[in-house]
Amino acid sequence: GEDVEQSLFLSVREGDSSVINCTYTDSSSTYLYWYKQEPGAGLQLLTYIFSNMDMKQDQRLTVLLNKKDKHLSLRIADTQTGDSAIYFCAEPYNQGGKLIFGQGTELSVKP
Amino acid sequence: NAGVMQNPRHLVRRRGQEARLRCSPMKGHSHVYWYRQLPEEGLKFMVYLQKENIIDESGMPKERFSAEFPKEGPSILRIQQVVRGDSAAYFCASTSGSRYEQYFGPGTRLTVT
């Protein structure tokens, strides 16, 4: 089936770490993605991880993948007010090109 | 290198009119995907096109919606006889064929009055 699940809201204080979680369904997915959407804007590809990796780090971003539990997380270190946005995880459907998106997690960063 | 371009950014149509949404992929990209984002929802796949071919239209409503990607020019998503439920943000994404990097345009926000 096609179902990517995310919690809807997360609120953190500036300088703290944020962890956004996602569960997916297709165990054969070769890549998993994180996108960021600011108000009124399109989606910005933040990072992606290959399914043969457990972890990927890119500056303040750390992606963790647990294939056994089909769980993906995005950690943002030293969260800033500019990180306030909606974050979507996505997986390709049935190894094809189209992406299945979660509902998005709205991250609110308080000063 | 210009990113994915979409126009118009905002479109207002009355019920029953036609809406035409355009998407120019990134330079060098020949694959285009259209997604729709309804208010308070995530993105839902609509259609996947390559130049002059529809590859996957499994997410397209059966009636009133059509898409094309001609040999020359942008990809067009066409909605005939729009209804209020068509009000949404429509995004296109492009890729070179390496499926792990889809780049999105800024979207067209369609409002049907």
Backbone of each chain as ProteinMPNN parsed JSONL, in Angstrom:
{"seq_chain_A": "GEDVEQSLFLSVREGDSSVINCTYTDSSSTYLYWYKQEPGAGLQLLTYIFSNMDMKQDQRLTVLLNKKDKHLSLRIADTQTGDSAIYFCAEPYNQGGKLIFGQGTELSVKP", "coords_chain_A": {"N_chain_A": [[0.814, -1.2, 0.0], [0.224, 2.374, -0.201], [1.438, 4.489, 1.985], [2.625, 6.948, 3.923], [3.632, 8.086, 6.968], [3.566, 10.819, 9.222], [4.134, 12.783, 12.157], [2.167, 15.678, 12.934], [2.874, 18.176, 14.022], [5.594, 20.01, 15.494], [7.291, 21.592, 18.046], [9.978, 23.603, 18.986], [12.673, 25.115, 20.854], [14.781, 27.801, 19.888], [18.075, 26.9, 19.032], [17.941, 24.407, 20.187], [17.842, 20.838, 19.41], [16.005, 19.41, 16.717], [13.834, 16.725, 16.017], [12.39, 14.993, 13.515], [10.035, 12.623, 12.656], [9.24, 9.725, 10.645], [7.31, 7.189, 9.142], [7.311, 4.582, 6.754], [6.102, 2.528, 3.996], [6.948, 0.883, 1.875], [9.127, -1.572, 1.624], [10.969, -2.02, -0.305], [11.933, 0.326, -1.222], [14.419, 2.305, -2.716], [15.499, 4.756, -2.262], [15.027, 7.39, 0.101], [13.45, 10.448, 1.006], [13.824, 13.83, 2.167], [11.985, 16.778, 2.212], [11.63, 20.329, 2.309], [9.238, 22.821, 2.97], [8.547, 26.127, 2.767], [6.294, 28.777, 3.82], [3.943, 29.432, 1.29], [5.652, 28.678, -0.722], [7.523, 26.516, -2.986], [8.665, 23.065, -2.897], [11.67, 22.245, -1.349], [14.375, 20.221, -1.981], [15.897, 18.676, 0.613], [17.571, 16.594, 1.542], [18.567, 13.205, 0.846], [18.491, 9.653, 1.332], [20.16, 6.636, 0.687], [18.914, 3.313, 0.569], [20.656, 1.415, 1.486], [22.078, 2.52, 3.463], [22.534, 3.482, 6.895], [22.723, 5.883, 8.105], [23.048, 9.345, 7.368], [24.903, 12.273, 7.169], [24.779, 15.778, 6.906], [26.035, 18.675, 7.257], [24.143, 20.509, 9.424], [22.17, 18.647, 9.39], [20.981, 15.382, 10.081], [20.226, 12.238, 8.946], [18.511, 9.371, 9.838], [18.044, 5.937, 9.247], [16.004, 3.215, 9.75], [15.595, 0.27, 8.598], [14.394, -2.103, 9.289], [12.257, -1.435, 10.945], [11.038, 0.289, 9.239], [11.416, 3.066, 9.481], [12.16, 6.442, 9.434], [14.143, 9.252, 10.186], [14.701, 12.764, 10.692], [17.106, 14.815, 11.871], [17.687, 18.013, 13.081], [20.262, 19.945, 13.967], [21.01, 22.499, 16.41], [18.736, 24.259, 15.985], [17.283, 26.873, 14.099], [15.384, 29.959, 13.791], [14.868, 30.332, 11.134], [14.529, 27.778, 10.252], [11.943, 27.141, 10.572], [9.21, 25.661, 9.129], [7.396, 23.459, 6.898], [8.016, 20.035, 6.9], [8.529, 17.373, 4.765], [8.547, 13.871, 4.402], [9.327, 11.449, 1.912], [8.751, 8.686, -0.281], [9.671, 6.69, -3.099], [7.184, 5.255, -5.172], [6.691, 1.885, -5.426], [9.203, 1.471, -6.536], [9.149, 3.085, -8.7], [9.031, 6.278, -10.467], [7.318, 8.19, -9.319], [6.587, 10.025, -6.335], [5.593, 9.277, -3.017], [4.173, 11.112, -0.54], [4.414, 12.031, 2.921], [2.149, 13.547, 5.326], [3.314, 15.819, 6.174], [5.266, 17.614, 8.542], [4.845, 20.248, 10.647], [7.173, 22.438, 11.662], [7.856, 24.479, 14.323], [9.785, 27.079, 15.474], [10.776, 28.548, 18.353], [11.94, 31.66, 19.63]], "CA_chain_A": [[0.0, 0.0, 0.0], [0.939, 3.643, -0.23], [1.116, 5.241, 3.176], [3.77, 7.515, 4.622], [3.047, 8.733, 8.133], [4.385, 11.767, 9.992], [3.401, 13.589, 13.122], [1.791, 16.906, 12.243], [3.448, 19.401, 14.596], [6.728, 19.933, 16.404], [7.697, 22.929, 18.49], [11.255, 23.565, 19.711], [13.286, 26.421, 21.125], [15.974, 28.104, 19.093], [19.304, 26.338, 19.599], [17.729, 22.993, 20.506], [17.774, 19.928, 18.269], [14.665, 18.974, 16.302], [13.801, 15.399, 15.398], [11.131, 14.773, 12.797], [9.953, 11.196, 12.386], [8.433, 9.307, 9.498], [7.269, 5.758, 8.855], [6.954, 4.344, 5.36], [5.536, 1.187, 3.85], [7.521, 0.052, 0.823], [10.446, -2.001, 2.087], [11.893, -2.103, -1.434], [12.349, 1.677, -1.632], [15.87, 2.431, -2.815], [15.864, 6.065, -1.709], [14.009, 8.079, 0.885], [13.752, 11.864, 0.83], [13.255, 14.877, 3.008], [11.772, 18.053, 1.558], [11.233, 21.449, 3.175], [8.35, 23.779, 2.305], [8.269, 27.359, 3.499], [4.953, 29.269, 3.469], [3.733, 29.99, -0.044], [6.754, 28.325, -1.62], [7.589, 25.138, -3.442], [9.394, 22.133, -2.047], [13.113, 22.249, -1.517], [14.98, 18.943, -1.622], [16.887, 18.879, 1.669], [18.523, 15.509, 1.551], [17.989, 11.886, 0.625], [19.353, 8.591, 1.837], [20.031, 5.352, 0.007], [18.374, 2.307, 1.486], [21.733, 0.589, 2.036], [22.747, 3.318, 4.496], [21.815, 3.659, 8.151], [22.827, 7.268, 8.552], [23.687, 10.309, 6.472], [25.032, 13.573, 7.829], [25.051, 16.874, 5.989], [26.078, 19.889, 8.074], [23.289, 20.414, 10.628], [21.145, 17.634, 9.178], [21.341, 13.977, 10.198], [19.133, 11.338, 8.599], [18.671, 8.004, 10.327], [17.135, 5.008, 8.596], [15.838, 1.899, 10.362], [14.851, -0.468, 7.578], [13.605, -3.171, 9.923], [11.015, -0.827, 11.424], [10.589, 1.222, 8.204], [11.363, 4.334, 10.185], [13.109, 7.44, 8.95], [14.086, 10.478, 10.985], [15.536, 13.903, 10.301], [17.516, 15.603, 13.029], [18.273, 19.313, 12.772], [21.012, 20.439, 15.128], [21.061, 23.955, 16.574], [17.611, 24.741, 15.171], [17.155, 28.32, 13.994], [14.029, 30.396, 13.415], [14.751, 30.135, 9.692], [14.18, 26.386, 9.976], [10.483, 26.992, 10.68], [8.678, 25.269, 7.82], [6.8, 22.116, 6.906], [8.985, 19.058, 6.418], [7.884, 16.195, 4.207], [9.328, 12.738, 3.941], [8.734, 10.886, 0.702], [9.368, 7.494, -0.835], [9.191, 6.38, -4.443], [6.175, 4.21, -5.137], [6.938, 0.668, -6.176], [10.477, 1.693, -7.224], [8.945, 3.936, -9.858], [9.481, 7.644, -10.305], [6.456, 9.079, -8.537], [6.86, 10.044, -4.911], [4.49, 9.258, -2.064], [4.547, 12.039, 0.522], [3.707, 12.101, 4.177], [1.28, 14.722, 5.463], [4.148, 16.962, 6.52], [5.406, 18.007, 9.943], [5.069, 21.69, 10.767], [8.16, 22.755, 12.693], [7.798, 25.852, 14.823], [10.972, 27.356, 16.272], [10.517, 29.724, 19.189], [13.185, 32.308, 20.039]], "C_chain_A": [[0.847, 1.248, 0.0], [0.56, 4.413, 1.019], [2.402, 5.662, 3.853], [3.206, 8.375, 5.749], [4.045, 9.639, 8.831], [3.501, 12.388, 11.063], [3.229, 14.985, 12.524], [2.527, 18.147, 12.744], [4.642, 19.074, 15.477], [7.114, 21.355, 16.754], [8.977, 22.796, 19.31], [11.705, 24.996, 19.969], [14.544, 26.573, 20.267], [17.218, 27.557, 19.8], [19.186, 24.875, 19.994], [17.831, 22.164, 19.23], [16.312, 19.585, 17.989], [14.791, 17.588, 15.709], [12.423, 15.179, 14.812], [11.117, 13.324, 12.337], [8.986, 10.871, 11.258], [8.444, 7.781, 9.437], [6.761, 5.567, 7.427], [6.564, 2.888, 5.199], [6.289, 0.286, 2.875], [8.951, -0.339, 1.198], [11.457, -2.082, 0.941], [12.367, -0.728, -1.907], [13.862, 1.79, -1.628], [16.36, 3.752, -2.253], [14.709, 6.581, -0.869], [14.442, 9.536, 0.989], [13.171, 12.708, 1.951], [13.184, 16.172, 2.207], [11.322, 19.081, 2.595], [10.347, 22.393, 2.378], [8.112, 24.967, 3.218], [6.932, 27.917, 3.024], [4.902, 29.877, 2.073], [4.778, 29.606, -1.058], [6.636, 26.883, -2.088], [8.36, 24.277, -2.478], [10.879, 22.16, -2.392], [13.641, 20.893, -1.083], [16.088, 19.194, -0.611], [17.986, 17.84, 1.587], [17.799, 14.216, 1.189], [18.988, 10.849, 1.114], [19.101, 7.328, 1.03], [19.633, 4.295, 1.019], [19.461, 1.398, 2.067], [22.558, 1.344, 3.089], [21.887, 3.364, 5.748], [21.746, 5.133, 8.548], [23.488, 8.102, 7.452], [23.733, 11.637, 7.181], [25.417, 14.625, 6.8], [24.918, 18.16, 6.779], [25.166, 19.72, 9.279], [22.245, 19.307, 10.537], [21.723, 16.232, 9.345], [20.101, 13.151, 9.887], [19.468, 9.953, 9.133], [17.624, 7.123, 9.681], [17.164, 3.675, 9.328], [14.964, 1.085, 9.427], [13.953, -1.525, 8.193], [12.249, -2.626, 10.359], [10.404, 0.12, 10.397], [10.398, 2.613, 8.809], [12.504, 5.224, 9.724], [13.018, 8.661, 9.851], [15.05, 11.518, 10.429], [15.834, 14.696, 11.558], [18.157, 16.89, 12.531], [18.956, 19.808, 14.032], [20.954, 21.958, 15.169], [19.97, 24.63, 15.737], [17.494, 26.26, 15.248], [15.736, 28.701, 13.584], [13.804, 30.235, 11.914], [14.449, 28.7, 9.3], [12.679, 26.14, 10.092], [9.902, 26.772, 9.289], [7.909, 23.961, 8.006], [7.794, 21.161, 6.258], [8.236, 17.794, 5.984], [8.896, 15.083, 3.993], [8.585, 12.127, 2.759], [9.488, 9.63, 0.296], [8.858, 7.289, -2.243], [8.224, 5.212, -4.362], [6.599, 3.053, -6.012], [8.175, 0.788, -7.073], [10.308, 2.51, -8.505], [9.345, 5.36, -9.563], [8.624, 8.476, -9.379], [6.744, 8.915, -7.056], [5.557, 10.01, -4.124], [4.941, 10.085, -0.867], [3.76, 11.774, 1.801], [2.908, 13.399, 4.24], [2.07, 15.992, 5.774], [4.124, 17.243, 8.018], [5.711, 19.49, 9.985], [5.992, 21.946, 11.952], [8.063, 24.223, 13.052], [8.988, 26.063, 15.762], [10.746, 28.651, 17.037], [11.836, 30.329, 19.677], [13.413, 32.204, 21.547]], "O_chain_A": [[2.062, 1.179, 0.183], [-0.548, 4.943, 1.097], [3.179, 4.821, 4.304], [2.404, 9.278, 5.512], [5.21, 9.285, 9.012], [2.286, 12.504, 10.901], [4.04, 15.422, 11.708], [2.777, 19.071, 11.97], [4.703, 18.023, 16.114], [7.249, 22.213, 15.882], [9.052, 21.973, 20.222], [11.189, 25.949, 19.385], [15.252, 25.61, 19.974], [17.388, 27.731, 21.007], [20.191, 24.177, 20.125], [17.898, 22.701, 18.124], [15.494, 19.484, 18.904], [15.741, 17.302, 14.981], [11.419, 15.178, 15.524], [12.064, 12.853, 11.708], [8.057, 11.623, 10.961], [9.481, 7.157, 9.659], [5.891, 6.302, 6.959], [6.675, 2.1, 6.139], [6.276, -0.936, 3.023], [9.87, 0.474, 1.098], [12.659, -2.197, 1.179], [13.114, -0.628, -2.88], [14.516, 1.417, -0.653], [17.506, 3.858, -1.815], [13.551, 6.241, -1.111], [15.634, 9.837, 1.053], [12.177, 12.353, 2.585], [14.166, 16.61, 1.609], [10.719, 18.743, 3.614], [10.665, 22.729, 1.237], [7.547, 24.832, 4.304], [6.476, 27.569, 1.935], [5.719, 30.729, 1.724], [4.794, 30.155, -2.16], [5.766, 26.134, -1.643], [8.675, 24.703, -1.366], [11.276, 22.106, -3.556], [13.394, 20.456, 0.041], [17.091, 19.838, -0.92], [19.173, 18.164, 1.564], [16.571, 14.148, 1.223], [20.173, 11.135, 1.285], [17.956, 6.994, 0.727], [19.985, 4.385, 2.195], [19.212, 0.685, 3.04], [23.598, 0.865, 3.541], [20.66, 3.294, 5.673], [20.823, 5.562, 9.241], [24.356, 7.631, 6.717], [22.73, 12.089, 7.733], [26.267, 14.395, 5.94], [23.815, 18.679, 6.952], [25.416, 18.836, 10.098], [21.517, 19.057, 11.498], [22.797, 15.922, 8.83], [19.048, 13.346, 10.496], [20.56, 9.431, 8.911], [16.458, 7.504, 9.576], [18.226, 3.079, 9.504], [13.738, 1.194, 9.458], [12.873, -1.808, 7.674], [11.219, -3.274, 10.167], [9.35, 0.702, 10.657], [9.349, 3.238, 8.657], [13.656, 4.801, 9.64], [11.921, 9.063, 10.238], [16.056, 11.2, 9.795], [14.925, 15.187, 12.228], [19.045, 16.872, 11.68], [18.303, 20.06, 15.045], [20.863, 22.624, 14.138], [20.261, 25.469, 14.884], [17.592, 26.851, 16.323], [14.98, 27.866, 13.089], [12.673, 30.026, 11.474], [14.143, 28.428, 8.139], [12.196, 25.06, 9.752], [10.082, 27.593, 8.389], [7.791, 23.436, 9.113], [8.344, 21.45, 5.196], [7.431, 17.233, 6.728], [9.981, 15.322, 3.464], [7.37, 12.272, 2.628], [10.698, 9.52, 0.497], [7.73, 7.672, -2.556], [8.421, 4.287, -3.573], [6.839, 3.225, -7.207], [8.202, 0.288, -8.198], [11.24, 2.608, -9.303], [9.938, 5.634, -8.52], [9.133, 9.378, -8.714], [7.094, 7.834, -6.583], [4.56, 10.623, -4.505], [5.968, 9.794, -0.253], [2.604, 11.353, 1.767], [2.976, 14.235, 3.339], [1.551, 17.101, 5.65], [3.087, 17.123, 8.67], [6.712, 19.943, 9.429], [5.629, 21.699, 13.102], [8.173, 25.098, 12.193], [9.172, 25.317, 16.723], [10.549, 29.712, 16.445], [12.741, 29.603, 20.087], [14.419, 32.699, 22.055]]}, "seq_chain_B": "NAGVMQNPRHLVRRRGQEARLRCSPMKGHSHVYWYRQLPEEGLKFMVYLQKENIIDESGMPKERFSAEFPKEGPSILRIQQVVRGDSAAYFCASTSGSRYEQYFGPGTRLTVT", "coords_chain_B": {"N_chain_B": [[21.992, 28.5, -13.649], [18.785, 28.052, -14.259], [16.05, 27.198, -12.131], [13.244, 24.929, -11.779], [10.49, 26.198, -13.459], [7.337, 27.685, -13.037], [4.264, 28.838, -14.253], [1.068, 30.484, -14.382], [1.883, 32.013, -11.157], [-0.202, 32.444, -9.466], [-3.605, 31.796, -9.957], [-6.832, 32.62, -10.792], [-9.989, 31.387, -11.293], [-13.342, 31.225, -12.512], [-16.032, 29.036, -11.686], [-16.495, 26.469, -14.051], [-14.854, 27.526, -15.991], [-11.74, 27.223, -17.871], [-8.545, 26.06, -16.797], [-5.129, 26.584, -17.297], [-2.014, 25.378, -16.66], [1.434, 25.914, -16.501], [4.657, 24.419, -16.907], [8.073, 24.626, -16.864], [10.777, 22.599, -17.14], [13.892, 22.063, -15.36], [16.963, 22.965, -16.943], [18.123, 20.603, -19.204], [16.663, 18.561, -18.115], [14.32, 16.018, -18.785], [12.128, 14.823, -17.802], [9.009, 15.1, -16.269], [6.959, 15.658, -13.454], [3.727, 16.008, -12.107], [2.112, 17.266, -9.235], [-0.465, 17.57, -6.769], [-1.503, 19.717, -4.184], [-3.761, 19.784, -1.795], [-5.585, 21.981, 0.423], [-4.219, 21.921, 3.676], [-3.181, 19.389, 3.354], [-0.898, 16.772, 2.308], [1.28, 16.324, -0.548], [-0.031, 14.983, -3.552], [0.529, 12.639, -6.056], [0.005, 13.187, -9.529], [0.549, 12.945, -12.404], [3.015, 11.63, -14.667], [5.358, 12.548, -17.015], [7.293, 12.207, -19.978], [9.119, 13.719, -22.647], [6.748, 14.193, -25.062], [5.391, 11.945, -24.268], [3.113, 10.251, -22.111], [3.799, 8.762, -19.158], [2.882, 7.737, -16.722], [-0.238, 8.049, -15.528], [-1.74, 7.594, -13.342], [-2.643, 9.007, -11.144], [-4.299, 10.964, -12.006], [-7.424, 12.637, -12.116], [-10.3, 11.148, -13.638], [-11.848, 12.606, -15.37], [-11.941, 15.769, -17.005], [-9.322, 16.593, -16.521], [-6.132, 16.941, -18.031], [-2.87, 16.334, -19.408], [0.183, 17.367, -20.948], [3.368, 17.136, -22.589], [5.042, 18.6, -24.742], [7.273, 18.234, -27.6], [8.625, 20.618, -28.012], [8.69, 23.381, -25.835], [6.837, 24.172, -22.754], [5.602, 21.865, -20.203], [2.147, 21.232, -19.917], [-0.574, 21.433, -17.754], [-3.911, 20.861, -17.855], [-7.069, 21.905, -16.895], [-10.338, 21.4, -17.338], [-13.536, 23.023, -17.189], [-13.592, 23.954, -14.426], [-14.096, 23.258, -10.925], [-15.024, 24.108, -7.516], [-13.67, 22.372, -5.844], [-11.296, 21.943, -7.139], [-9.573, 23.849, -6.351], [-6.395, 24.447, -5.247], [-2.865, 23.939, -4.631], [-0.692, 23.478, -7.273], [2.004, 21.6, -8.172], [4.942, 21.185, -10.091], [7.575, 18.906, -10.805], [10.901, 18.217, -11.808], [13.218, 15.973, -13.365], [16.304, 14.452, -14.361], [16.075, 11.916, -15.081], [17.485, 10.361, -13.485], [16.208, 9.051, -10.865], [16.398, 9.753, -8.221], [16.481, 12.434, -7.58], [14.283, 14.769, -7.524], [13.334, 17.913, -8.524], [11.535, 20.68, -7.471], [9.153, 23.076, -8.692], [7.938, 26.458, -7.938], [5.218, 26.318, -7.745], [1.728, 26.594, -8.713], [-0.926, 28.396, -7.579], [-4.167, 27.694, -7.559], [-7.288, 29.16, -7.544], [-10.66, 28.675, -7.358], [-13.562, 30.355, -7.973]], "CA_chain_B": [[21.101, 27.422, -14.099], [17.465, 28.346, -13.704], [15.364, 26.05, -11.594], [11.971, 24.62, -12.398], [9.658, 27.392, -13.507], [5.912, 27.469, -13.222], [3.434, 30.044, -14.355], [1.241, 31.612, -13.474], [2.04, 31.626, -9.76], [-1.549, 32.466, -8.913], [-4.599, 31.772, -11.027], [-8.213, 32.647, -10.308], [-10.949, 31.022, -12.331], [-14.732, 30.995, -12.08], [-16.528, 27.679, -11.961], [-16.839, 26.229, -15.438], [-13.8, 27.981, -16.895], [-10.603, 26.333, -18.042], [-7.275, 26.501, -16.206], [-3.917, 26.037, -17.936], [-0.853, 25.576, -15.805], [2.626, 25.617, -17.289], [5.849, 24.03, -16.158], [9.307, 24.476, -17.638], [11.715, 21.866, -16.281], [15.278, 22.535, -15.295], [17.709, 22.731, -18.171], [18.689, 19.263, -19.27], [15.718, 17.574, -17.591], [13.302, 15.656, -19.767], [11.057, 14.117, -17.101], [8.207, 16.034, -15.479], [5.908, 15.104, -12.605], [2.776, 16.97, -11.547], [1.53, 16.908, -7.95], [-1.459, 18.526, -6.278], [-1.542, 19.853, -2.725], [-5.005, 20.362, -1.312], [-5.367, 22.671, 1.697], [-3.956, 21.125, 4.885], [-2.812, 18.018, 3.007], [0.389, 16.584, 1.641], [1.246, 16.313, -2.008], [-0.489, 13.746, -4.184], [0.972, 12.48, -7.433], [-1.032, 13.213, -10.563], [0.952, 12.41, -13.698], [4.447, 11.62, -14.969], [5.512, 12.664, -18.459], [8.535, 12.503, -20.662], [8.828, 14.466, -23.874], [5.755, 13.632, -25.987], [4.818, 10.692, -23.76], [2.6, 10.129, -20.755], [4.334, 7.502, -18.649], [2.041, 7.252, -15.625], [-1.292, 9.033, -15.209], [-2.595, 6.898, -12.384], [-3.17, 9.937, -10.151], [-5.125, 11.992, -12.656], [-8.869, 12.392, -12.151], [-10.67, 10.541, -14.923], [-12.485, 13.578, -16.253], [-11.631, 17.21, -16.986], [-7.883, 16.855, -16.363], [-5.246, 16.365, -19.036], [-1.502, 16.859, -19.328], [1.029, 17.097, -22.101], [4.734, 17.642, -22.531], [5.396, 18.52, -26.165], [8.693, 18.208, -27.959], [9.123, 21.959, -27.741], [7.841, 24.158, -24.943], [6.647, 23.66, -21.395], [4.535, 20.913, -19.922], [0.881, 21.908, -19.616], [-1.647, 20.72, -17.052], [-5.134, 21.538, -18.264], [-8.257, 21.514, -16.145], [-11.537, 21.951, -17.985], [-14.761, 23.194, -16.39], [-13.13, 23.859, -13.043], [-15.043, 23.305, -9.81], [-14.38, 24.637, -6.305], [-12.775, 21.348, -5.298], [-10.014, 21.967, -7.839], [-8.722, 24.858, -5.71], [-5.252, 23.752, -4.654], [-1.559, 24.304, -5.192], [-0.236, 22.467, -8.223], [3.455, 21.664, -8.288], [5.616, 20.247, -10.969], [8.953, 18.569, -10.455], [11.6, 17.658, -12.957], [14.392, 15.157, -13.101], [16.998, 14.095, -15.596], [15.906, 10.49, -15.31], [18.007, 9.778, -12.25], [14.975, 9.261, -10.129], [16.512, 10.121, -6.817], [16.501, 13.877, -7.36], [13.212, 15.53, -8.164], [13.389, 19.321, -8.142], [10.195, 21.238, -7.568], [8.917, 24.478, -8.98], [7.302, 27.206, -6.848], [3.802, 25.99, -7.678], [0.649, 27.488, -9.152], [-2.043, 28.319, -6.643], [-5.415, 27.87, -8.296], [-8.474, 29.453, -6.745], [-11.89, 28.643, -8.156], [-14.596, 31.118, -7.254]], "C_chain_B": [[19.743, 27.633, -13.454], [16.851, 27.062, -13.196], [14.108, 25.752, -12.385], [11.086, 25.868, -12.343], [8.208, 27.015, -13.749], [5.22, 28.814, -13.385], [2.032, 29.69, -14.811], [1.464, 31.137, -12.042], [0.686, 31.569, -9.06], [-2.527, 32.567, -10.078], [-5.981, 31.72, -10.392], [-9.127, 32.353, -11.479], [-12.333, 30.894, -11.706], [-15.096, 29.552, -12.416], [-16.928, 27.553, -13.422], [-15.797, 26.695, -16.438], [-12.7, 26.933, -16.991], [-9.379, 26.919, -17.353], [-6.134, 25.801, -16.949], [-2.717, 26.399, -17.094], [0.379, 25.118, -16.577], [3.819, 25.307, -16.402], [7.013, 23.88, -17.116], [10.336, 23.785, -16.748], [13.088, 22.523, -16.257], [15.976, 22.183, -16.604], [18.326, 21.34, -18.128], [17.782, 18.175, -18.726], [14.631, 17.297, -18.621], [12.142, 14.887, -19.148], [10.336, 15.121, -16.213], [7.137, 15.274, -14.706], [5.013, 16.258, -12.153], [2.19, 16.394, -10.253], [0.512, 17.983, -7.566], [-1.42, 18.519, -4.75], [-2.84, 20.55, -2.347], [-4.745, 21.017, 0.039], [-5.217, 21.693, 2.857], [-3.61, 19.669, 4.574], [-1.423, 17.971, 2.413], [0.209, 16.581, 0.139], [0.805, 14.95, -2.522], [-0.049, 13.743, -5.647], [-0.21, 12.534, -8.391], [-0.565, 12.485, -11.824], [2.454, 12.559, -13.88], [4.595, 11.597, -16.487], [6.994, 12.755, -18.828], [8.147, 13.233, -21.947], [7.908, 13.641, -24.786], [5.138, 12.327, -25.499], [4.276, 10.856, -22.349], [3.021, 8.758, -20.247], [3.406, 6.898, -17.599], [1.024, 8.335, -15.309], [-2.241, 8.463, -14.168], [-3.202, 7.828, -11.335], [-4.067, 11.015, -10.725], [-6.611, 11.657, -12.498], [-9.282, 11.995, -13.569], [-11.238, 11.564, -15.897], [-11.912, 14.966, -16.01], [-10.142, 17.53, -16.907], [-7.109, 16.202, -17.513], [-3.879, 17.011, -18.901], [-0.763, 16.504, -20.592], [2.409, 17.669, -21.859], [5.257, 17.538, -23.958], [6.903, 18.526, -26.382], [9.342, 19.562, -27.704], [8.157, 22.647, -26.773], [7.594, 23.474, -23.612], [5.639, 22.515, -21.338], [3.297, 21.704, -19.504], [-0.018, 20.946, -18.849], [-2.919, 21.518, -17.298], [-6.304, 20.991, -17.459], [-9.449, 22.197, -16.792], [-12.676, 22.045, -16.98], [-14.452, 23.075, -14.896], [-14.282, 23.956, -12.058], [-14.278, 23.744, -8.573], [-13.379, 23.648, -5.723], [-11.437, 21.257, -6.002], [-9.066, 23.004, -7.236], [-7.623, 24.144, -4.922], [-3.982, 24.407, -5.174], [-1.098, 23.15, -6.071], [1.266, 22.664, -8.432], [3.934, 20.737, -9.391], [7.037, 20.049, -10.479], [9.612, 18.004, -11.7], [12.822, 16.88, -12.5], [15.028, 14.797, -14.42], [16.744, 12.65, -15.973], [16.568, 9.713, -14.192], [16.953, 10.012, -11.182], [15.144, 9.722, -8.703], [16.601, 11.618, -6.583], [15.396, 14.543, -8.168], [13.251, 16.954, -7.617], [12.048, 19.968, -8.453], [10.205, 22.704, -7.973], [8.182, 25.146, -7.827], [5.797, 26.956, -6.734], [2.905, 27.039, -8.317], [-0.504, 27.292, -8.178], [-3.319, 28.684, -7.378], [-6.554, 28.101, -7.308], [-9.663, 29.478, -7.67], [-12.991, 29.334, -7.365], [-15.989, 30.774, -7.77]], "O_chain_B": [[19.571, 27.42, -12.253], [17.086, 25.982, -13.738], [13.919, 26.243, -13.498], [10.96, 26.506, -11.298], [7.899, 26.141, -14.559], [5.565, 29.794, -12.724], [1.83, 28.716, -15.537], [1.25, 29.96, -11.749], [0.466, 30.745, -8.172], [-2.316, 33.308, -11.039], [-6.255, 30.866, -9.549], [-9.045, 32.996, -12.526], [-12.482, 30.512, -10.546], [-14.526, 28.943, -13.321], [-17.614, 28.418, -13.966], [-15.841, 26.308, -17.606], [-12.717, 25.912, -16.303], [-9.198, 28.136, -17.328], [-6.173, 24.595, -17.192], [-2.439, 27.573, -16.848], [0.369, 24.069, -17.222], [3.97, 25.85, -15.307], [6.95, 23.101, -18.067], [10.725, 24.329, -15.714], [13.385, 23.421, -17.045], [15.613, 21.219, -17.277], [18.965, 20.953, -17.149], [18.091, 16.99, -18.857], [14.093, 18.213, -19.243], [11.281, 14.365, -19.856], [10.968, 15.895, -15.495], [6.493, 14.367, -15.235], [5.497, 17.35, -11.855], [1.826, 15.22, -10.177], [0.613, 19.138, -7.979], [-1.32, 17.469, -4.116], [-2.996, 21.753, -2.553], [-3.792, 20.655, 0.73], [-5.999, 20.753, 2.994], [-3.735, 18.807, 5.444], [-0.846, 18.999, 2.059], [-0.887, 16.81, -0.372], [1.21, 13.909, -2.005], [-0.235, 14.722, -6.371], [-1.283, 12.002, -8.108], [-1.2, 11.526, -12.263], [3.083, 13.468, -13.338], [4.029, 10.737, -17.162], [7.815, 13.302, -18.091], [6.966, 13.338, -22.276], [8.256, 12.541, -25.215], [4.427, 11.668, -26.256], [4.888, 11.507, -21.502], [2.658, 7.729, -20.817], [3.174, 5.689, -17.59], [1.392, 9.423, -14.867], [-3.418, 8.823, -14.129], [-4.19, 7.462, -10.698], [-4.541, 11.886, -9.996], [-7.012, 10.515, -12.722], [-8.697, 12.442, -14.557], [-11.119, 11.403, -17.111], [-11.452, 15.274, -14.911], [-9.748, 18.657, -17.207], [-7.392, 15.072, -17.912], [-3.747, 18.103, -18.347], [-1.034, 15.486, -21.229], [2.596, 18.565, -21.036], [5.841, 16.526, -24.344], [7.687, 18.787, -25.47], [10.478, 19.635, -27.235], [6.941, 22.499, -26.894], [8.062, 22.363, -23.363], [4.924, 22.243, -22.303], [3.401, 22.722, -18.819], [-0.199, 19.795, -19.244], [-2.99, 22.706, -16.985], [-6.501, 19.78, -17.356], [-9.553, 23.424, -16.791], [-12.766, 21.251, -16.044], [-14.984, 22.208, -14.202], [-15.289, 24.622, -12.3], [-13.048, 23.756, -8.565], [-12.355, 24.049, -5.17], [-10.532, 20.573, -5.524], [-7.884, 23.032, -7.576], [-7.905, 23.335, -4.039], [-4.013, 25.295, -6.026], [-1.115, 21.991, -5.656], [1.726, 23.74, -8.814], [3.396, 19.648, -9.59], [7.617, 20.915, -9.825], [8.956, 17.389, -12.541], [13.37, 17.097, -11.42], [14.382, 14.829, -15.467], [17.144, 12.202, -17.048], [16.254, 8.543, -13.97], [16.852, 11.121, -10.657], [14.165, 10.048, -8.032], [16.787, 12.029, -5.437], [15.565, 14.84, -9.351], [13.207, 17.17, -6.406], [11.503, 19.822, -9.547], [11.121, 23.46, -7.65], [7.838, 24.487, -6.846], [5.175, 27.337, -5.743], [3.271, 28.208, -8.443], [-0.991, 26.179, -7.979], [-3.524, 29.834, -7.768], [-6.748, 27.334, -6.366], [-9.679, 30.216, -8.655], [-13.307, 28.948, -6.24], [-16.98, 31.319, -7.283]]}, "name": "protein", "num_of_chains": 2, "seq": "GEDVEQSLFLSVREGDSSVINCTYTDSSSTYLYWYKQEPGAGLQLLTYIFSNMDMKQDQRLTVLLNKKDKHLSLRIADTQTGDSAIYFCAEPYNQGGKLIFGQGTELSVKPNAGVMQNPRHLVRRRGQEARLRCSPMKGHSHVYWYRQLPEEGLKFMVYLQKENIIDESGMPKERFSAEFPKEGPSILRIQQVVRGDSAAYFCASTSGSRYEQYFGPGTRLTVT"}
